[in-house]
Amino acid sequence: MEDTAAACELAESYRVCAEVLATVGHRIDPEALSAQVVRDAGESDAVREAVADLCAGRRNRADIPPDLAERMQQLRDELLAEVSAAAAGLAERDAAPERPEELVELLKALPDAQKEAVADFVLLNGHRQLFEPRFVKIGSFRRLIGQLEEERPLALVRVVPYLREELEKRGFSMTDDEVRMLFEPGTEATLVPRCLVWILRRLGREFYGGLIPIEQMVGDCDPDDWLEEVRCKLRFRSHTAMHKAIAEATSLKYDCIHKALSGSQKAKHIQAEIKYCLDKWLKAMDEGREPDIGSEYRGVPVESVQDFLPRLEQRFDSKESLYRAISERTGVKAGSVRRYFHSGGQLKYAPLAVFRVAEELAAQPAAQRLEHTYLADEQTRLVAQELAQRANRVLRQWRKAGETPELEVAYKQLRHALIATIKERRHTCAAV
């Protein structure tokens, strides 16, 4: 059976894309490429058959619709135009190559670093899903880190979120913790995305640590005043808590941070990571985002929580119902919540979560009762009041008579009737 013209055209477009991109280290994913041009499962099978014939050196006999071949050719032209423009710019040529053969020759002649630049450009141009992910061994990554840190250490508090964002742009989804683990000697990872090597090599000086004058952090402000303002803004319980949080977020030791930022005479030079860390948290606050700080380090003065109590008492039927409401929203035990509102000077700080929920509840309209009362109906209140009086009289008689069984039964029946009246909103007394 002879080759079909459309299948040949599609296979040729595929071959050209694969050859050009292989020159800079990319390998096309046939399934992903076909997904970009097909419209149904039948077309997907046809593309798969045409590509398989091409790779095996067989005749292209797949039943390819002409418009499918045109779609593949359009995708090829887009890819080649982008690669060609990037390569021409790196080679400082006035015009980009027009023919695939010329482009391949140009790419082969580029130094390895420039080939990596083209490969990275392609990852960022919207077609990254067409390629198989590329990885390198963790050892190569670690050796590069060693080379970069020969003069100054990397400031991981700044490097880690930057790498996570750059990886996401290139189709790799990792958390900050997962990226940070790549820098830890005990990590179980054996491979890392190859693009990380390219990204790391291009880091600017702002991503490195080392000592900087403290004025770069505090400006013209007095260091004590500036640090206290930052502590209050970030709602740290104390300066010690702030120092511990910085140590947890950076590669610095707590003792180093505490020594630099404590005492009447602050250090003239501090580790740059301290500034980078505080800058990151302050930026999050300014943008209305919650900084990534452990809740155990943060809190507010209990007086700030207690200031909400008058308004909260207007919105709840009792203080206990208030404490339960805050407990349910924060996970803090109701007994602990009670202590924050009535500490008597024993507690200095309340958890930030308790403060925020109290603030939210206090801001709600006073008319909005947050817990339902069964005694809202006047008739029910009258009935309940009568039953309660009768039950109390029987209770006194029972205790005075030496707790006789008959009076005990009568008391319990009245008590049961009272509970049922309240819950069922009865308008008449039950016969007891």
C-alpha positions in Angstrom: 0.0 0.0 0.0 1.4 3.4 -1.0 2.0 6.2 1.5 -0.8 8.7 1.9 0.0 12.3 1.1 -1.5 13.7 4.4 0.3 11.1 6.5 3.6 11.9 4.8 3.1 15.6 5.5 2.2 15.0 9.1 5.1 12.7 9.6 7.5 15.2 8.0 6.3 18.0 10.3 6.8 15.8 13.3 10.3 14.8 12.1 11.4 18.4 11.7 10.2 19.4 15.1 11.9 16.4 16.7 15.2 17.0 14.9 15.3 20.8 15.7 14.4 20.4 19.4 16.7 17.4 19.9 19.6 19.8 19.0 19.0 21.7 22.2 18.3 18.6 24.3 14.5 18.4 24.2 12.7 15.2 23.3 9.2 15.4 22.0 6.4 13.5 23.8 4.4 12.0 20.8 1.2 11.7 22.9 1.4 15.3 24.1 2.2 16.6 20.6 -0.8 14.8 19.1 -3.1 16.1 21.8 -2.3 19.7 20.6 -3.6 19.0 17.1 -6.3 16.3 17.2 -10.0 16.8 17.8 -11.2 13.3 18.6 -9.9 9.8 19.5 -9.9 8.7 15.9 -7.5 11.4 14.9 -5.3 10.6 17.9 -5.0 7.0 16.8 -4.2 8.1 13.2 -1.4 10.4 14.5 0.0 7.7 16.7 0.1 5.3 13.7 1.8 7.8 11.5 4.5 8.6 14.1 5.0 4.9 14.8 5.5 4.3 11.0 8.0 7.2 10.8 10.0 6.0 13.8 10.1 2.4 12.5 11.0 3.4 9.0 7.8 2.0 7.6 5.6 3.5 4.9 3.1 6.0 6.2 -0.2 4.4 5.6 -2.3 6.1 8.3 -5.6 7.6 7.3 -4.8 11.2 8.1 -7.4 13.9 7.2 -5.8 16.8 5.2 -6.8 19.4 7.8 -5.1 17.4 10.5 -1.8 17.5 8.6 -2.3 21.2 8.2 -2.7 21.7 11.9 0.5 19.7 12.6 2.3 21.9 10.1 1.0 25.1 11.7 2.3 23.9 15.1 5.6 23.1 13.6 5.9 26.5 12.0 5.1 28.2 15.4 7.7 26.2 17.2 10.4 26.7 14.6 9.7 30.4 14.4 10.2 30.8 18.2 13.4 28.6 18.2 14.8 30.4 15.2 14.3 33.9 16.7 15.9 32.8 20.0 18.9 31.2 18.2 19.4 34.2 15.9 19.4 36.6 18.8 22.0 34.5 20.7 24.2 34.2 17.6 23.8 37.9 17.0 22.5 37.4 13.5 20.4 40.0 11.8 17.9 37.5 10.3 16.6 34.2 11.6 17.2 31.0 9.5 14.3 30.3 7.2 14.9 26.6 6.5 14.9 23.8 9.2 18.3 22.6 7.9 19.9 26.0 8.4 18.3 26.2 11.9 19.7 22.9 12.9 23.2 23.9 11.8 23.0 27.2 13.6 21.9 25.4 16.9 24.7 22.9 16.6 27.2 25.7 16.3 26.1 27.4 19.5 28.1 27.0 22.7 26.5 24.7 25.3 25.4 27.6 27.5 23.5 29.2 24.6 21.9 25.9 23.7 20.6 25.7 27.2 19.3 29.2 26.9 17.3 28.2 23.8 16.0 25.1 25.5 14.9 27.2 28.5 13.3 29.7 26.1 11.2 27.0 24.6 10.1 25.8 28.0 8.8 29.2 28.8 7.1 30.0 25.5 3.9 28.1 26.1 4.8 24.7 24.5 6.5 23.1 27.4 3.8 20.4 27.6 5.1 19.0 24.3 8.4 17.8 25.7 9.4 15.0 28.0 10.7 16.3 31.3 14.4 16.5 31.6 16.3 15.6 34.8 19.9 15.5 36.0 21.4 13.6 38.9 21.3 15.2 42.3 25.1 15.0 42.5 25.5 17.4 39.5 23.1 19.8 41.2 25.0 19.7 44.5 28.3 20.3 42.8 26.9 23.4 41.2 25.7 24.6 44.6 29.2 24.1 46.0 30.7 26.1 43.1 28.2 28.9 43.6 28.8 29.1 47.3 32.6 29.2 47.2 32.6 32.9 48.0 29.2 33.6 49.6 26.4 31.3 50.8 23.1 31.2 49.0 20.3 32.9 50.9 17.8 30.0 50.8 15.0 32.2 52.2 15.1 34.1 48.9 16.3 31.3 46.6 13.7 28.7 47.5 10.5 30.6 46.7 12.2 32.0 43.6 13.1 28.5 42.3 9.6 27.3 43.1 8.1 30.0 41.0 10.5 29.5 38.1 9.9 25.7 38.1 6.2 26.3 38.0 6.7 28.5 34.9 8.4 25.5 33.3 5.8 22.9 34.2 7.2 21.5 37.4 5.0 21.7 40.5 6.9 21.7 43.8 6.3 23.2 47.2 8.8 25.4 49.0 9.6 22.5 51.4 10.3 20.1 48.5 12.6 22.6 46.9 14.4 23.3 50.1 15.0 19.6 50.6 17.0 19.5 47.4 19.6 21.5 49.3 19.7 19.2 52.3 22.4 16.5 52.4 20.0 13.8 53.7 17.4 14.2 50.9 16.1 11.1 49.3 15.8 12.8 45.9 18.1 11.3 43.2 17.1 13.5 40.3 16.2 17.2 39.9 14.7 19.1 36.9 17.5 20.0 34.5 16.2 23.5 34.1 17.2 24.1 37.8 20.9 24.1 36.8 20.2 26.8 34.2 18.2 28.9 36.7 20.8 28.6 39.4 23.6 29.7 37.1 21.8 32.9 36.4 21.1 34.0 40.0 21.9 37.6 40.8 23.9 38.8 43.8 20.6 39.5 45.6 20.2 35.8 46.1 23.4 35.4 48.1 23.9 35.7 51.9 26.8 37.1 53.8 27.1 40.2 56.0 25.5 43.5 55.2 25.4 46.8 57.1 22.4 46.8 59.4 21.4 50.1 57.8 20.5 48.2 54.7 17.6 46.7 56.7 16.6 49.5 59.0 17.4 52.5 56.9 17.7 55.8 58.9 15.5 54.4 61.8 16.9 53.4 65.2 17.4 49.6 65.1 15.5 49.1 68.3 12.5 51.2 67.1 12.5 49.5 63.7 12.6 46.0 65.1 9.9 46.7 67.6 7.7 48.1 64.8 8.3 45.0 62.7 7.5 42.7 65.7 4.2 44.4 66.3 3.3 44.5 62.6 4.0 40.8 62.2 2.4 40.1 65.5 5.2 38.2 67.1 4.7 37.4 70.8 8.3 38.6 71.6 11.6 39.4 69.9 12.8 36.0 70.9 9.9 34.4 69.1 10.7 36.5 66.0 14.3 35.3 66.2 13.3 31.7 66.4 10.9 32.1 63.4 13.7 33.7 61.3 16.0 30.8 62.2 13.3 28.3 61.1 12.8 30.1 57.8 16.5 30.5 56.9 19.8 28.6 57.0 20.9 30.7 60.0 21.3 29.5 63.6 19.1 31.0 66.3 22.1 32.1 68.4 23.5 34.0 65.5 20.3 35.9 64.9 19.6 36.5 68.6 23.1 37.9 69.2 22.9 40.2 66.2 19.4 41.7 67.0 19.4 41.7 70.8 20.9 44.1 73.4 21.2 47.8 73.5 24.1 47.7 71.1 23.0 46.0 67.9 25.6 44.4 65.5 26.9 46.8 62.9 26.6 44.1 60.3 24.0 41.3 60.1 23.5 38.3 57.8 21.6 39.3 54.7 19.2 36.4 55.1 17.7 38.2 58.2 16.8 41.2 56.0 15.5 39.0 53.1 13.3 37.0 55.5 11.7 40.0 57.2 11.3 41.7 53.8 9.4 38.7 52.5 7.0 38.6 55.5 6.5 42.4 55.4 5.7 42.3 51.7 3.1 39.6 52.3 1.4 41.7 55.0 1.5 44.8 52.7 -0.2 42.8 49.9 -2.9 41.5 52.2 -1.5 37.9 52.4 -0.7 35.9 55.4 3.1 35.5 55.9 4.4 32.0 56.2 5.1 32.1 59.9 4.5 29.3 62.5 1.4 30.1 64.7 3.4 29.2 67.8 5.5 32.3 67.4 2.7 34.8 67.0 0.1 36.3 69.3 -1.6 39.5 70.5 -1.8 41.0 74.0 -4.7 39.5 75.9 -6.0 43.1 76.4 -6.6 43.3 72.7 -8.9 40.3 72.9 -10.6 41.5 76.0 -11.5 44.8 74.4 -14.0 42.9 72.2 -15.9 41.4 75.2 -18.5 44.2 75.6 -19.6 43.9 72.0 -19.4 40.1 72.0 -21.7 39.9 75.1 -24.4 41.7 73.1 -24.2 39.0 70.4 -24.3 35.9 72.6 -26.7 34.6 75.2 -23.8 33.8 77.6 -20.1 34.0 77.9 -19.9 30.2 77.7 -21.7 30.2 74.3 -19.1 32.8 73.2 -16.2 30.7 74.3 -17.7 27.6 72.5 -18.2 29.6 69.3 -14.6 30.7 69.2 -13.4 27.2 70.2 -15.3 25.7 67.3 -13.8 28.1 64.8 -10.2 27.9 66.0 -9.7 24.5 67.5 -8.6 26.1 70.8 -10.3 24.5 73.8 -13.1 26.5 75.3 -11.5 26.6 78.7 -8.4 28.2 77.2 -10.5 30.7 75.3 -12.1 31.6 78.7 -8.6 32.3 80.2 -7.7 34.7 77.4 -10.8 36.8 78.2 -10.3 36.6 82.0 -6.6 36.1 82.5 -6.3 38.4 85.5 -2.8 39.3 84.4 -1.6 35.7 84.3 -1.4 35.6 80.5 0.3 38.2 78.3 -0.6 36.9 74.9 -3.5 35.2 73.1 -3.2 33.2 69.9 -3.6 35.2 66.7 -6.5 32.9 65.6 -8.5 33.7 68.7 -8.0 37.4 68.2 -9.1 37.3 64.6 -12.3 35.2 65.3 -13.2 37.5 68.2 -12.6 40.5 65.9 -14.8 39.0 63.2 -17.6 38.1 65.6 -17.5 41.5 67.3 -17.9 43.2 63.9 -21.2 41.4 63.2 -24.5 43.3 63.7 -25.6 43.3 67.4 -29.1 42.2 66.4 -27.8 39.0 65.0 -27.8 36.5 67.8 -25.3 33.9 67.1 -27.0 31.2 69.3 -30.7 30.4 69.4 -32.6 30.7 72.6 -35.5 28.4 73.2 -37.2 31.0 75.5 -37.7 33.7 72.9 -41.5 33.0 72.9 -43.3 34.8 75.8 -45.9 32.1 76.4 -43.2 29.5 76.6 -41.3 31.6 79.2 -44.4 31.8 81.4 -44.9 28.1 81.3 -41.3 27.4 81.9 -41.2 29.8 84.9 -44.2 28.1 86.5 -42.7 24.6 86.1 -39.3 25.8 87.4 -41.0 27.2 90.5 -42.9 24.0 91.1 -39.7 21.9 90.6 -37.7 24.0 93.1 -40.5 23.6 95.7 -40.5 19.8 95.3 -36.7 19.8 95.4 -36.7 21.6 98.8 -39.4 19.3 100.2 -37.5 16.2 99.0 -34.3 17.3 100.7 -36.0 18.4 103.9 -37.9 15.1 104.1 -34.8 13.1 103.8 -34.9 12.5 100.1 -37.9 10.2 100.0 -38.5 8.2 96.7 -41.9 9.7 96.1 -40.6 13.3 96.1 -37.6 12.3 94.1 -39.9 10.9 91.3 -42.1 14.0 91.4 -39.0 16.3 91.2 -37.6 14.4 88.2 -41.0 14.4 86.4 -41.2 18.2 86.8 -37.7 18.7 85.7 -38.4 16.5 82.6 -41.5 18.5 81.9 -39.5 21.8 82.1 -36.9 20.6 79.6 -39.6 19.3 77.2 -41.6 22.6 77.5 -38.5 24.7 76.6 -37.4 22.5 73.7 -40.9 22.1 72.3 -42.0 25.7 73.0 -45.2 24.5 74.8 -47.8 27.1 75.7 -49.4 25.0 78.6 -48.1 23.1 81.5 -47.7 19.3 81.1 -49.7 17.3 83.6 -47.3 15.9 86.2 
